[in-house]
Amino acid sequence: MLSDSMQWAFGALALLALLPLGLHRAIRRGLAAPRVVKTQAPSDLPWQAAVIPTRNGKRLHAWWIPTVAGAPALVVMHGWGGNAEMMLPLAGPLHRAGYALLLVDARCHGRSDDDSFASLPRFAEDIEAALDWLVEQPDVDPNRLGVIGHSVGAGAALLAASRRPTLRAVVSLAAFAHPQVMMRRWLASKRIPYWPLGAYILAYVQRVIGHRFDAIAPVNTIARVACPVLLVHGLEDDTVPLSDAEAILAAAAPGRVQLLRVPGSHDDYGDIDRNLPALTTFLAAAFSDPPAAT
C-alpha cells in the first residue's frame, strides 16, 4: 500500500504530465484555420475542377482556368482561413489579360483534404504541388510559371520561389515580414503575455511545423528568390502594417523586387481595375525576361 504522501506525489506528477497535453490541444485549437466552404464558382470563365495530389497523401481542390496553349500560367493561393473563391476578384482580369490560372484550396481549407495542421510551409508545399500539376498539363509551358499569394499564401509563395529558381514571377499580396512578429501581434491582440506563455506557444508552434521561424520568414527567404517579385500592400492594412512590406523590400536583392502601395485593408485589394495595369505590366516584363539560371 502506498502512503498518503506517496499517492499525493504520484497524483501531482500525473497532473503535471497532463498539463502540457491540455495546453498543446488549446494552442492547436486556438490557431487552427477556420474552414470556409466555397459557395460561388468562376461561372463567367472557362473553368474546370482539378484534384491535385500533395504531401502526406492528401488531395487539393482547385479551379483550372486555361487559355491559349503556351500562355503564362499562374498558381493563385489564398490566405489563412480563405479559399479559392476569395481570390476570384483577380481571376477575371488576369484571365482577360492572357494568363492561365490555377486557383487552389490549401490543405485544411475550402474543399481540400484535412491534415494534422496547416502552416506556412505546408501552404508552400501545396503551391509546389500545384506547380508540379501545371508542368504535366499538355498546353502549359513549364518555363512560364508564376505564383500569386495572399497573406500566409504570399509568404508561402516566396518560400516556394526560394526553392524553385525556374519560377518567372511572384506577386505577393499583403505578406508579413516575419512569423514571430506576426504571432506576437496576435498574442498582444488576445492579451496573452509573451513571457512565459507566449514564448512557450511560439516554441511549440515551431516544433510542430518542423521549421524555425527565421528559416521561413519572407524577410529572409526574399534574398533567395531568383525571379522578379511584386509586393502589393494596402495602405490601410491594420493586420500586417505596410512597414512589413518595406522590410521585405529592403532585404531583397537590388532591382529584383518592387513595392506597389495601394488603397485598401488586409483583405481588400483596393480597386483591382485601377491597379491591374501595374500588375499586368509587372507580369508582362517578368515573363518576357529570360528564365533564371538553374
C-alpha positions in Angstrom: 0.0 0.0 0.0 1.2 3.5 -0.9 1.2 6.1 1.9 -1.0 9.1 1.5 2.1 11.3 0.8 3.3 9.0 -2.0 -0.2 8.8 -3.5 -0.3 12.6 -3.5 3.1 12.8 -5.1 2.2 10.4 -7.9 -1.1 12.3 -8.4 0.8 15.6 -8.7 3.2 14.1 -11.2 0.4 12.7 -13.3 -1.3 16.1 -13.3 1.9 17.9 -14.3 2.3 15.4 -17.1 -1.2 16.1 -18.4 -0.9 19.9 -18.2 1.2 20.3 -21.4 -1.2 18.0 -23.3 -4.1 20.2 -22.5 -2.1 23.3 -23.3 -1.0 21.9 -26.6 -4.6 21.0 -27.6 -5.6 24.5 -26.6 -2.8 26.0 -28.8 -3.8 23.9 -31.8 -7.4 24.7 -31.4 -6.8 28.4 -31.0 -4.5 28.6 -34.0 -6.4 26.3 -36.3 -7.6 27.9 -39.6 -11.3 28.3 -40.0 -12.6 26.2 -42.9 -14.8 28.3 -45.2 -16.6 26.3 -47.9 -16.9 27.9 -51.3 -20.4 28.9 -52.4 -19.5 30.5 -55.8 -17.7 29.2 -58.8 -16.0 31.2 -61.6 -19.1 30.8 -63.8 -18.1 33.5 -66.2 -14.8 31.9 -67.0 -13.9 28.6 -68.8 -13.1 26.7 -65.6 -12.8 23.1 -64.7 -12.4 21.3 -61.4 -9.0 19.8 -60.7 -7.8 17.4 -58.0 -4.1 17.8 -57.2 -2.0 15.3 -55.0 0.1 16.9 -52.3 2.2 15.8 -49.4 1.1 13.2 -46.8 -1.1 11.5 -49.4 -3.6 14.4 -49.3 -5.5 16.0 -52.2 -6.1 19.6 -53.1 -9.2 21.0 -54.7 -8.6 23.6 -57.4 -10.1 25.5 -60.3 -8.2 25.3 -63.5 -8.9 28.2 -65.9 -6.9 27.6 -69.1 -6.4 29.9 -72.0 -4.4 29.6 -75.3 -1.6 27.0 -75.4 1.7 28.2 -74.3 0.4 31.2 -72.3 1.9 32.0 -68.9 0.3 30.1 -66.1 -0.2 31.4 -62.5 -0.9 29.4 -59.3 -3.2 31.6 -57.1 -3.1 30.9 -53.4 -5.4 32.4 -50.8 -4.5 33.3 -47.2 -5.2 31.8 -43.8 -8.8 30.8 -43.4 -9.5 31.6 -47.0 -10.2 29.6 -50.1 -10.0 29.9 -53.9 -13.3 31.7 -54.1 -11.8 34.6 -52.2 -9.3 35.1 -55.0 -11.9 35.3 -57.7 -11.7 39.2 -58.0 -8.2 38.6 -59.6 -9.3 35.8 -61.9 -11.4 37.6 -64.5 -9.0 40.5 -65.0 -5.9 38.3 -65.2 -7.5 35.7 -67.5 -8.6 38.5 -69.8 -5.0 39.7 -69.8 -3.9 36.4 -71.2 -2.9 34.3 -68.2 -4.0 30.7 -67.4 -4.9 30.4 -63.8 -4.9 27.6 -61.2 -6.8 28.7 -58.1 -6.0 26.3 -55.2 -7.5 25.5 -51.8 -4.7 24.8 -49.4 -4.9 21.8 -47.1 -7.4 22.3 -44.3 -9.1 25.0 -46.4 -12.0 25.1 -48.8 -12.7 21.7 -50.3 -9.2 20.3 -49.9 -8.3 17.4 -47.6 -7.7 17.9 -43.9 -4.3 17.3 -42.4 -2.9 17.3 -38.9 -2.3 21.1 -39.1 -1.9 24.0 -41.6 1.2 26.2 -41.7 3.1 28.5 -44.0 5.5 25.7 -45.0 2.5 23.4 -45.8 1.0 26.2 -47.9 4.3 26.3 -49.8 4.2 22.5 -50.3 0.7 22.9 -51.7 1.9 25.7 -54.1 4.7 23.4 -55.3 2.3 20.6 -55.8 0.1 22.9 -57.9 3.2 23.9 -59.9 4.1 20.2 -60.5 0.5 19.7 -61.7 0.8 22.6 -64.1 4.0 21.2 -65.6 2.1 18.0 -66.5 -0.6 19.8 -68.5 -0.1 19.5 -72.2 -0.9 23.1 -73.1 1.2 24.6 -70.3 4.8 25.9 -71.0 6.8 24.7 -67.9 9.1 27.6 -68.4 6.4 30.2 -68.0 5.0 29.7 -64.5 4.4 32.2 -61.7 2.6 32.4 -58.3 0.2 34.9 -56.7 -0.4 34.6 -53.0 -2.2 36.5 -50.3 -1.0 36.9 -46.7 0.2 33.5 -45.5 -0.2 32.4 -49.1 2.1 35.3 -50.1 4.7 34.2 -47.6 4.4 30.6 -48.8 4.8 31.8 -52.4 8.1 33.4 -51.5 9.2 30.3 -49.7 8.3 28.1 -52.7 10.0 30.6 -55.0 13.2 30.4 -52.9 13.3 26.7 -53.7 12.2 27.0 -57.4 14.7 29.1 -59.4 12.8 28.3 -62.6 9.7 30.4 -61.5 9.3 33.5 -63.6 7.3 35.8 -61.3 5.8 36.1 -57.8 3.1 38.6 -56.8 2.8 38.9 -53.0 -0.4 40.4 -51.6 -0.1 41.6 -48.0 2.8 39.4 -46.9 4.0 39.7 -43.3 7.8 40.0 -42.8 8.3 37.5 -40.1 6.0 34.8 -38.5 7.3 35.5 -35.0 6.5 39.2 -35.2 3.1 38.4 -36.7 2.4 35.9 -33.9 3.5 38.4 -31.2 1.0 40.9 -32.7 -1.7 38.1 -32.4 -0.7 37.3 -28.8 -0.9 41.0 -27.9 -4.4 41.2 -29.5 -5.5 38.3 -27.3 -3.8 39.9 -24.3 -1.6 36.8 -23.8 1.7 37.9 -22.1 4.8 37.0 -24.1 6.6 35.7 -21.1 6.3 32.9 -20.3 3.1 31.7 -22.1 3.6 33.5 -25.4 7.2 32.3 -25.7 6.2 28.8 -25.0 3.5 29.0 -27.7 5.9 30.2 -30.3 8.4 27.5 -29.4 5.7 24.8 -29.5 4.5 26.0 -32.9 8.0 25.9 -34.4 8.4 22.3 -33.1 5.1 21.2 -34.5 5.6 22.7 -38.0 9.2 21.5 -38.1 10.7 24.8 -39.2 12.3 27.7 -37.4 10.5 31.0 -38.0 13.7 32.6 -39.2 14.1 29.9 -41.9 10.6 30.6 -43.4 10.3 34.3 -42.8 9.6 36.3 -46.0 12.1 38.9 -44.9 14.8 36.1 -45.1 13.5 34.0 -48.0 13.2 37.0 -50.3 17.0 37.1 -50.6 16.9 33.6 -52.1 14.2 34.3 -54.7 15.7 34.5 -58.2 12.7 35.8 -60.1 11.1 39.3 -60.1 8.7 39.9 -57.2 5.9 42.5 -56.9 4.9 43.2 -53.3 1.4 44.7 -53.2 0.3 46.1 -49.8 -2.7 48.1 -48.7 -2.2 51.5 -47.1 -5.0 50.8 -44.6 -3.8 47.3 -43.6 -4.1 47.1 -39.8 -3.4 43.3 -39.7 0.0 43.5 -41.4 1.4 47.0 -41.4 3.0 48.5 -44.6 6.3 48.5 -42.8 6.4 44.7 -43.2 6.4 45.1 -47.0 9.0 47.8 -46.7 11.2 45.4 -44.6 10.9 42.6 -47.2 11.8 45.1 -50.0 14.9 46.3 -48.0 16.1 42.7 -47.6 15.8 41.8 -51.3 18.5 41.9 -53.9 18.6 45.4 -55.5 16.4 45.8 -58.5 14.6 42.4 -58.2 11.6 43.5 -56.1 9.1 46.2 -56.5 6.6 47.5 -53.9 3.1 48.7 -55.0 1.3 50.6 -52.4 -2.5 50.5 -52.9 -5.6 51.7 -51.1 -7.3 49.1 -49.1 -7.0 46.8 -46.0 -5.5 43.4 -45.5 -8.3 41.5 -47.2 -9.3 44.2 -49.7 -7.2 44.5 -52.8 -8.5 48.0 -53.4 -9.8 48.9 -56.8 -8.4 46.0 -58.8 -9.3 47.6 -62.2 -7.3 50.6 -61.2 -4.3 48.6 -60.1 -4.5 46.0 -62.9 -2.2 47.9 -65.3 0.6 47.9 -62.8 0.1 44.2 -62.1 -0.1 43.2 -65.7 2.9 45.4 -66.6 4.9 43.7 -64.0 3.9 40.2 -65.1 4.5 41.0 -68.8 8.0 42.2 -68.0 8.7 39.2 -65.8 7.6 36.7 -68.4 9.5 38.4 -71.2 12.8 38.3 -69.3 15.0 35.2 -69.8 14.4 32.4 -67.3 16.6 32.4 -64.3 19.7 30.1 -64.5 19.3 26.8 -62.6 
